[in-house]
Amino acid sequence: MDSSIAIAIVGAGAMGSAFAFLIGRTDRRVILLERDARVVSAVAGGLIVHDGECRETFRPEIGSDPAIIRDADPVFIFVKCHSTEAAMDDIAPAIGTATMVSLQNGIGNRELIARHVGEDAIVYGSVVLGATMIAPGEVSLRGGGSVVIGGRDARRVEDVRRLLARAGLAVSVTDDPERAVWEKAIVNAAINPLGALLGVPNGVIAADPHAARIQEEVVREAVAVANGMGIGADPDALIASVRDVCRITASNRCSMLQDLDAGRATEIDGINGAIVRIGKELGIATPWNDELACLIRARERLGTPGGRCEP
């Protein structure tokens, strides 16, 4: 990978901003593409990052015109899963033969990206990194960062692996990135809606016996659906992973809680909602996931202390 070529990140939310900062520390040129004019204005004045005890200001290039990412390679997609299709429609004329990297939450992002670039151009998988948007242009990092990636083109995968390793992330390569996506979605399904509905950081969820029981039921349902798709997931191992993620990101307010507080649409339809939808197609019952999805949609419609989502 030519180090003189810019790296693009589409979506300047918590995770996109965190990756811009981490990659930018390697002296690579980073370009952020963001639709929200408030975020563009804030980041243009300097992205403030709270990393442990440190407070740093990082100044990536940022704008809302997809033309700014022309010739960038790779291009990271960090929009919410419900915005992936629109984002790809926007940037398609500018991305050329760039490697597209998706570490997004939810199920189905790869398929949407592949409609524009083909499967060979995609590197995808999952990431565990505690990142919270404090305000537009200000993000807090908590917990260690780990990434699992894979893809059809070994050269592209290796280029991305080296880039992320230089950024200080623990990166592993898998021959089965689809499993990594499903396992991350299952972990999110057991953490995000509960954190959002209870209004608590991740560490509180697993510490409560009632919430912990719901997490186990959600995981077992989701694993049944995943294995119906041929994923080969282990429910006990994933329940342990849920506990580990809650511990590692104990003080983190999950992205779904942040979305509800801000009155934004959540990713529920790409996480628990997708598990329910695929479960119906396979004839697998998912009442716990369905209940959580219904409750989050109700919260979106009824509004939250931080704002209101229109019905």
C-alpha positions in Angstrom: 0.0 0.0 0.0 1.4 3.4 -1.0 1.8 5.5 2.2 1.4 8.7 0.1 -2.2 7.8 -0.7 -4.9 9.2 1.6 -7.1 6.9 3.7 -10.8 7.8 3.7 -13.3 7.2 6.4 -17.0 7.6 5.6 -18.9 8.6 8.7 -17.5 10.8 11.5 -19.4 9.3 14.4 -17.8 7.8 17.4 -16.1 4.8 15.6 -15.2 6.7 12.5 -13.6 9.5 14.5 -11.8 7.0 16.7 -10.3 5.3 13.6 -9.4 8.6 12.0 -7.5 9.5 15.2 -5.7 6.2 15.5 -4.7 5.9 11.9 -3.8 9.6 11.8 -1.2 9.0 14.6 0.8 6.9 12.1 1.3 10.1 10.0 -1.0 8.8 7.2 -3.2 11.4 5.6 -6.8 10.8 6.7 -9.9 12.2 5.0 -13.3 12.1 6.7 -16.5 12.3 4.7 -19.5 13.3 6.8 -23.0 14.5 5.8 -23.8 16.3 9.1 -22.8 20.0 8.7 -22.5 20.4 12.4 -19.9 17.6 12.7 -18.0 18.9 9.6 -17.7 22.3 11.2 -16.7 21.0 14.6 -14.0 18.6 13.3 -12.7 21.2 10.9 -11.7 23.1 14.0 -10.0 20.1 15.4 -11.2 16.6 16.5 -10.8 16.4 20.3 -10.0 12.9 21.5 -9.9 11.8 25.1 -7.7 8.8 25.2 -7.2 7.6 28.8 -5.7 10.4 30.8 -4.7 12.2 27.6 -6.6 14.9 25.7 -5.4 15.4 22.1 -6.6 17.5 19.2 -6.3 15.9 15.7 -7.0 17.8 12.5 -8.0 15.4 9.7 -9.3 16.7 6.4 -13.1 16.7 6.5 -16.0 17.6 4.1 -19.4 16.5 2.8 -18.6 16.3 -0.9 -17.8 12.6 -1.9 -15.3 14.0 -4.4 -12.8 14.6 -1.6 -12.2 10.9 -1.2 -11.4 10.3 -4.8 -8.2 8.3 -5.1 -8.2 7.4 -1.4 -7.4 3.8 -0.6 -8.6 2.1 1.5 -12.0 3.5 2.2 -13.5 2.6 5.6 -17.3 2.6 5.9 -18.3 3.7 9.4 -21.9 4.8 8.9 -24.7 3.1 10.7 -25.9 0.0 9.0 -29.2 1.6 8.0 -27.2 4.3 6.1 -24.9 1.9 4.2 -26.9 1.8 1.0 -27.2 5.6 0.8 -23.6 6.1 1.6 -22.5 3.7 -1.1 -24.8 5.4 -3.6 -23.1 8.7 -2.7 -19.5 7.6 -2.9 -19.7 5.1 -5.8 -18.5 7.6 -8.5 -15.4 8.5 -6.3 -14.0 5.2 -5.1 -12.6 3.6 -8.3 -10.7 0.4 -7.4 -10.2 1.2 -3.7 -10.4 -1.4 -1.1 -13.6 -1.0 0.9 -13.4 -1.8 4.6 -16.5 -2.5 6.7 -16.2 -3.1 10.4 -19.7 -1.9 11.0 -22.3 -3.3 13.4 -25.1 -5.4 12.0 -25.8 -8.0 9.4 -25.9 -7.3 5.7 -23.4 -4.4 5.2 -21.1 -6.5 3.0 -23.9 -7.4 0.6 -24.9 -3.8 0.2 -21.3 -2.7 -0.5 -20.7 -5.5 -2.9 -23.5 -4.3 -5.2 -21.2 -1.3 -6.0 -17.7 -2.8 -5.9 -17.9 -6.6 -6.1 -16.9 -9.0 -3.4 -13.1 -9.0 -4.2 -12.7 -5.4 -3.2 -14.1 -5.8 0.3 -12.2 -6.4 3.5 -14.7 -6.9 6.4 -15.1 -8.2 9.9 -15.6 -6.9 13.3 -14.1 -4.5 15.9 -14.2 -4.2 19.6 -13.4 -0.6 20.7 -15.0 1.5 23.3 -15.7 4.9 21.7 -18.2 7.5 22.8 -19.2 10.7 21.0 -19.2 13.4 23.7 -20.3 16.1 21.3 -19.8 16.8 17.6 -16.0 16.8 17.1 -15.3 15.3 20.5 -14.8 11.6 21.2 -13.7 9.5 24.2 -11.8 6.2 23.8 -12.2 3.5 26.4 -10.8 0.0 26.5 -8.4 -1.8 24.2 -9.1 -2.1 20.5 -9.2 -5.5 18.6 -10.1 -6.2 15.0 -10.9 -9.4 13.1 -10.8 -9.1 9.3 -10.9 -11.2 6.2 -11.9 -11.1 2.5 -11.4 -12.8 -0.8 -8.3 -10.8 -1.9 -5.4 -11.7 0.4 -3.3 -8.7 -0.7 -6.0 -6.3 0.2 -6.6 -8.0 3.6 -2.8 -7.9 4.4 -2.6 -4.2 3.4 -5.5 -3.4 5.8 -4.0 -5.6 8.5 -0.7 -3.8 8.4 -2.4 -0.4 8.4 -4.5 -1.2 11.5 -1.5 -2.9 13.3 0.5 0.3 12.8 -2.4 2.2 14.3 -2.0 0.2 17.5 -4.9 -2.2 17.1 -4.7 -5.9 17.8 -5.5 -7.4 14.4 -6.1 -11.0 13.4 -7.0 -12.4 10.0 -9.7 -15.0 9.5 -10.7 -17.2 6.6 -14.3 -16.8 7.7 -15.1 -13.1 8.2 -18.8 -13.8 7.9 -18.6 -15.7 11.2 -16.8 -12.7 12.8 -19.6 -10.4 11.6 -22.3 -12.7 13.0 -20.5 -13.2 16.3 -20.1 -9.4 16.7 -23.8 -9.0 15.8 -24.8 -11.5 18.4 -22.7 -9.8 21.1 -24.2 -6.5 20.1 -27.7 -8.0 20.3 -27.1 -9.0 23.9 -25.6 -5.7 25.0 -26.8 -2.7 23.0 -30.6 -2.9 23.4 -30.3 -3.7 27.1 -27.8 -0.9 27.7 -30.1 1.4 25.7 -33.3 0.4 27.5 -31.8 0.4 31.0 -29.8 3.6 30.3 -26.6 2.1 31.9 -23.0 1.6 30.8 -22.0 -1.9 29.6 -20.4 -3.0 32.9 -23.7 -2.6 34.8 -25.6 -5.0 32.5 -23.6 -8.2 33.1 -23.4 -7.4 36.8 -27.2 -7.6 37.1 -28.6 -11.2 37.3 -31.9 -10.3 35.5 -30.1 -8.5 32.7 -27.5 -11.3 32.5 -30.3 -13.9 32.1 -31.8 -11.9 29.2 -28.4 -11.7 27.6 -28.0 -15.5 27.7 -31.5 -16.1 26.2 -30.8 -13.5 23.4 -27.4 -15.2 22.6 -28.9 -18.7 22.5 -31.6 -17.6 20.1 -29.2 -15.7 17.9 -26.8 -18.6 17.7 -29.6 -20.9 16.6 -30.3 -18.5 13.7 -26.6 -18.1 12.9 -26.1 -21.9 12.8 -29.1 -22.2 10.6 -27.1 -20.0 8.2 -24.2 -22.4 8.5 -22.0 -20.1 10.7 -21.1 -22.7 13.3 -21.2 -20.4 16.4 -20.8 -21.7 20.0 -23.4 -20.3 22.4 -21.4 -20.8 25.5 -18.3 -19.2 24.0 -20.4 -16.2 22.9 -22.0 -15.8 26.3 -18.5 -15.6 27.7 -17.6 -13.1 25.0 -20.6 -10.9 26.0 -19.3 -10.9 29.6 -15.8 -10.1 28.4 -16.9 -7.2 26.2 -19.0 -5.8 29.1 -16.0 -6.0 31.4 -13.5 -4.5 28.9 -15.8 -1.6 28.0 -17.4 -1.4 31.4 -17.7 2.4 31.5 -18.8 2.7 27.8 -22.3 3.8 27.0 -23.2 1.6 24.0 -23.9 3.2 20.6 -27.6 2.3 20.8 -27.9 4.2 24.1 -26.0 7.2 22.6 -28.4 7.1 19.6 -31.5 7.1 21.8 -30.2 9.9 24.0 -29.5 12.0 20.8 -32.9 11.2 19.3 -31.3 9.3 16.4 -32.5 6.1 14.7 -30.7 3.1 16.1 -29.2 0.1 14.4 -31.8 -2.3 15.9 -33.1 -3.5 12.5 -29.6 -4.6 11.5 -28.9 -6.4 14.8 -31.8 -8.0 16.7 -34.2 -7.1 13.9 -32.1 -9.0 11.4 -31.8 -12.0 13.7 -35.6 -12.0 14.0 -36.1 -11.6 10.2 -33.7 -14.4 9.3 -35.1 -16.6 12.1 -38.5 -16.3 10.5 -37.1 -17.3 7.1 -35.5 -20.3 8.7 -38.5 -21.2 11.0 -36.5 -20.5 14.1 -38.3 -18.8 17.0 -36.6 -15.6 18.4 -39.0 -14.2 21.0 -36.3 -12.5 23.2 -34.7 -10.8 20.3 -38.1 -9.8 18.9 -39.2 -8.3 22.3 -36.0 -6.2 22.5 -36.4 -5.0 18.9 -40.0 -4.0 19.6 -39.1 -2.1 22.7 -36.2 -0.2 21.0 -38.5 0.7 18.1 -41.1 2.0 20.7 -38.4 4.1 22.3 -37.5 5.5 19.0 -41.1 6.5 18.2 -42.0 7.8 21.6 -38.9 9.9 22.0 -36.2 9.9 24.7 -34.8 12.5 27.2 -32.2 13.5 24.6 -34.5 13.9 21.7 -37.2 12.5 19.6 -37.3 10.3 16.5 -40.3 10.9 14.3 -42.7 7.9 13.8 
